[in-house]
Amino acid sequence: MKAGKTLIDAVARLNSRGVDEPGPNAQWLLADALGVARLQLLAEPDLPVPASAMKEFEKNLALKEQGLPLAYILGWHDFRDIRLKVDKRVLVPRPETEELAGIAADFLRGRGNAPSALDYGAGSGAIGLWLAVKFPCLRLTAAEKSARAIACARLNAANLGLAARVKFVRASTLAPVRGRFDLIVSNPPYIPSRVIPGLSPEVLSEPRMALDGGGDGLDVVRMLLSKAPSRLKPGGALILELGGTQAPKMLAAMSPKVWKEKRTFRDFNGIERFVFGVRI
Ligand SMILES: C[S@@+](CC[C@H](N)C(=O)[O-])C[C@H]1O[C@@H](n2cnc3c(N)ncnc32)[C@H](O)[C@@H]1O
């Protein structure tokens, strides 16, 4: 069997099962099974697919049909320019979160030597580890409620040569986190509990703890807004990623006695998704 024909059949299969983006999903899975780059696959439709690769591809295609995220099947996800190990222990980082990391980097650029940052709800470690790669002097703390997620993030830190530079803290509030930071950045769980059962099978295969933000989705967000000021240095910033309509509401809840320069940022879809404030 040739790669081109294999792809055409696989896309038809994924399409008939209503899988989103059948083309890219099939391409990534076949490229992975063949051990070639995705672009090579597209450039060489006559590439032979040996039986062993076909077996692997069929197995993974079936997982995709069942609604498993592509990143869990491949075992990795590219976040900006770093590759992270991801599996069922952690949320698959979203494109919006790459924008959050970019806003955090813009803030850190103006913060002098050896700034300190806390990535709260670190999951795979995506935001904080990317910042630590970009800022070799950054002192990073990664806090996370899930022990399983911390194990995954530790592995990512080690793979990126950052193990010695990251302090991991198991935490469900800011109480166990020591020190004051130039930056607290977080993509907390923010989906209201009642919405969770209606999410797609793909999202439901991710850890509930990473999604469920309680009654109105804002339990962890409110905790961060009330406790972050005591954990930020004067002039330090809090930057949060929130759900669809939550950012303006949370911005309004930030007291001007505590926060200055407060504003929201829109994501690439034009949604006010990120809340930013500098501690007075
Ligand atoms: C939306 S995920 C974000 C993961 C990662 N930062 C990212 O952007 O891909 C939220 C993370 O917060 C963690 N979490 C949930 N509740 C928490 C809490 N109360 N305290 C600390 N971490 C929490 C979850 O386990 C999950 O890893």
The ligand as a Gaussian input file, in Angstrom:
#p B3LYP/6-31G(d) Opt

LIG

0 1
 C       -6.622000      24.141000      32.282000
 S       -5.381000      23.112000      32.986000
 C       -3.925000      23.978000      32.473000
 C       -2.697000      23.134000      32.373000
 C       -1.494000      23.863000      31.758000
 N       -1.128000      25.015000      32.540000
 C       -1.834000      24.312000      30.353000
 O       -2.097000      25.496000      30.146000
 O       -1.856000      23.462000      29.451000
 C       -5.529000      23.491000      34.706000
 C       -4.522000      22.805000      35.611000
 O       -4.765000      23.243000      36.955000
 C       -4.741000      22.130000      37.819000
 N       -5.613000      22.465000      38.971000
 C       -6.938000      22.322000      39.098000
 N       -7.362000      22.820000      40.279000
 C       -6.271000      23.301000      40.897000
 C       -6.048000      23.939000      42.140000
 N       -7.042000      24.208000      42.988000
 N       -4.791000      24.278000      42.485000
 C       -3.748000      24.006000      41.642000
 N       -3.885000      23.409000      40.442000
 C       -5.141000      23.071000      40.066000
 C       -5.243000      20.968000      37.001000
 O       -4.832000      19.745000      37.539000
 C       -4.633000      21.294000      35.636000
 O       -3.360000      20.726000      35.493000

